[in-house]
């Protein structure tokens, strides 16, 4: 089922996290953050929207790492309902990526970020304040070649010390596959402000 990202106020502080990768090694936000900025990307293994742009996202990560921007991927999906989302599969996918790909086992980080879909992209500045929350680009599976135009434009503004561009386009992708009892029932509440789950 398709879903879109929910609005989060620009300038919001990145919720902290410590998560394992598919092999069990733990990673903290401040350890994976870049000295110029950090992209936190909620991803998964089976969604056609993610598969459409994953290689282009990895190219972005390789290109911008030298400019002080680092990328971290987080998989929040329920592996009990979607076998493609197990830690073992995440570890396999991670071998083809140039950035850490982590497992949000309890979905607490997705909840803290008010993530709604995969991909859901959050670009933070060097102080881990939100600069951009939106789509990778305007392409979709089967329609266009992904190049990350929107994310690249936002990153260029960040690196140039310019304010975030407004308005920002929502990311569109597959809805996060929540564990039973975990799906937020308040949408667009912002970081750490969801009022409960159904």
C-alpha positions as MATLAB code, in Angstrom:
seq = 'XXXXXXXXXXXXXXXXXXXXXXXXXXXXXXXXXXXXXXXXXXXXXXXXXXXXXXXXXXXXXXXXXXXXXXXXXXXXXXXXXXXXXXXXXXXXXXXXXXXXXXXXXXXXXXXXXXXXXXXXXXXXXXXXXXXXXXXXXXXXXXXXXXXXXXXXXXXXXXXXXXXXXXXXXXXXXXXXXXXXXXXXXXXXXXXXXXXXXX';
ca = [
       0.000    0.000    0.000;
       1.378    3.418   -0.958;
       1.869    6.065    1.713;
       3.503    9.463    1.966;
       5.782   11.053    4.519;
       4.238   13.173    7.252;
       5.237   16.793    7.917;
       7.945   17.474   10.482;
       9.042   20.997   11.364;
      12.281   22.122    9.751;
      14.857   22.715   12.474;
      13.642   19.810   14.630;
      16.415   17.949   16.447;
      17.192   14.420   15.247;
      15.986   11.812   17.744;
      18.964    9.873   19.048;
      19.310    6.159   18.429;
      21.529    3.135   18.836;
      20.641    0.281   16.497;
      22.232   -2.972   15.289;
      23.039   -3.749   11.711;
      22.056   -7.107   10.231;
      25.168   -8.721   11.707;
      24.435   -7.443   15.204;
      27.025   -4.627   15.357;
      25.523   -1.595   17.079;
      25.717    1.939   15.669;
      24.948    5.231   17.437;
      23.659    8.307   15.649;
      26.610   10.474   16.661;
      28.997    7.798   15.375;
      27.433    7.606   11.904;
      26.752   11.340   11.566;
      28.696   13.436    9.054;
      30.634   16.562    9.964;
      28.604   18.606    7.459;
      25.283   16.756    7.561;
      23.541   13.413    7.932;
      20.863   11.701    5.883;
      18.698    9.268    7.859;
      16.864    7.110    5.325;
      14.104    4.682    6.279;
      14.374    1.865    3.752;
      13.292   -1.727    3.237;
      14.193   -4.688    1.052;
      11.036   -5.422   -0.922;
       9.284   -2.121   -1.648;
       9.406   -1.208   -5.365;
       9.796    2.483   -4.484;
      12.986    1.707   -2.547;
      14.285   -0.738   -5.155;
      13.715    1.949   -7.786;
      16.052    4.456   -6.092;
      18.398    2.393   -3.906;
      21.341    2.334   -6.315;
      20.979    6.069   -6.945;
      20.853    6.675   -3.202;
      24.059    4.702   -2.801;
      25.634    6.822   -5.532;
      24.545    9.937   -3.607;
      26.134    8.510   -0.451;
      29.428    7.809   -2.214;
      29.503   11.225   -3.850;
      28.657   13.310   -0.806;
      30.698   11.451    1.796;
      33.735   13.390    0.587;
      31.786   16.597    1.240;
      31.034   15.676    4.840;
      27.538   14.221    4.343;
      27.003   10.706    5.653;
      24.053    8.396    5.077;
      22.545    5.809    7.393;
      19.740    3.464    6.340;
      17.197    2.088    8.813;
      14.822   -0.796    8.129;
      11.721   -0.516   10.365;
       9.553   -3.270    8.854;
       8.111   -6.238   10.742;
      10.117   -9.301    9.625;
       7.608  -11.757   11.063;
       5.099  -10.651    8.414;
       7.633   -9.879    5.669;
      10.476  -12.447    5.483;
      12.431  -10.180    3.110;
      12.956   -7.811    6.059;
      14.840  -10.159    8.406;
      18.217   -9.087    9.825;
      19.849  -11.764    7.675;
      18.407  -10.261    4.492;
      19.301   -6.764    5.680;
      22.897   -7.929    6.141;
      22.897   -9.319    2.591;
      21.569   -6.087    1.102;
      24.052   -4.058    3.139;
      26.934   -5.716    1.295;
      25.958   -3.747   -1.813;
      25.672   -0.421    0.033;
      28.351    2.067    1.021;
      26.533    3.162    4.188;
      25.334    1.407    7.361;
      21.957   -0.318    7.049;
      20.424   -0.830   10.476;
      17.571   -2.835   11.977;
      14.858   -1.007   13.942;
      13.884   -4.134   15.841;
      11.228   -2.584   18.090;
      10.249    0.138   15.589;
      10.989    2.722   18.282;
      13.205    4.799   16.007;
      10.614    4.915   13.230;
       8.086    6.069   15.813;
      10.465    8.717   17.175;
      11.050   10.061   13.653;
       7.337    9.869   12.792;
       8.332    7.867    9.720;
       5.462    6.673    7.563;
       6.843    5.068    4.436;
       9.862    3.597    2.707;
      11.712    5.521    1.489;
      11.353    8.301    4.086;
      14.316   10.697    4.002;
      15.519   13.129    6.676;
      18.515   15.380    5.941;
      20.055   16.999    9.026;
      22.692   19.710    9.288;
      25.962   19.397   11.214;
      24.077   20.141   14.454;
      21.581   17.370   13.675;
      18.768   19.826   13.026;
      16.333   18.945   10.243;
      17.099   20.721    6.963;
      15.057   18.622    4.522;
      12.355   15.974    4.814;
      11.040   14.979    1.435;
      11.290   12.924   -1.693;
      14.449   11.674   -3.372;
      13.171   12.984   -6.707;
      10.004   13.052   -8.806;
      10.525    9.667  -10.491;
       8.532    6.572   -9.610;
       8.925    2.842  -10.312;
       8.590    2.403  -14.055;
       8.542    6.165  -14.663;
      11.882    7.867  -15.041;
      15.476    7.235  -14.039;
      16.163    8.255  -10.429;
      18.819   10.907   -9.927;
      17.989   12.312   -6.490;
      17.326   15.794   -7.869;
      15.288   17.025   -4.891;
      17.637   15.604   -2.269;
      20.680   16.900   -4.155;
      19.181   20.388   -4.364;
      18.496   20.369   -0.631;
      22.007   19.105    0.061;
      23.524   21.851   -2.080;
      21.629   24.452   -0.055;
      22.791   22.850    3.177;
      26.433   22.815    2.112;
      26.173   26.421    0.921;
      24.821   27.526    4.298;
      21.472   28.473    2.798;
      18.137   27.965    4.584;
      15.944   25.024    3.713;
      13.850   25.470    0.599;
      10.079   25.646    1.062;
       7.752   23.994    0.296;
       9.174   20.493    0.353;
       7.611   17.585   -1.539;
       6.473   14.563    0.465;
       8.220   11.281   -0.136;
       5.949    8.569   -1.537;
       6.546    4.862   -0.996;
       5.299    1.717    0.673;
       3.731    2.104    4.080;
       5.873    0.929    6.985;
       4.886   -2.609    7.966;
       4.073   -2.078   11.616;
       3.994   -4.815   14.186;
       0.585   -5.378   15.709;
      -0.192   -2.585   18.142;
       2.600   -0.289   16.924;
       1.028    1.758   14.114;
       0.662    5.446   15.088;
      -2.918    6.679   15.015;
      -1.922   10.354   15.066;
      -0.242   11.438   11.839;
       2.055   14.375   11.268;
       2.625   15.005   14.955;
       6.359   15.534   14.569;
       9.373   14.030   16.304;
       8.546   12.334   19.576;
       5.040   13.799   19.746;
       2.836   10.924   18.588;
      -0.090   10.623   20.947;
      -0.406    6.851   20.977;
      -0.710    3.728   18.892;
      -3.489    1.393   17.830;
];
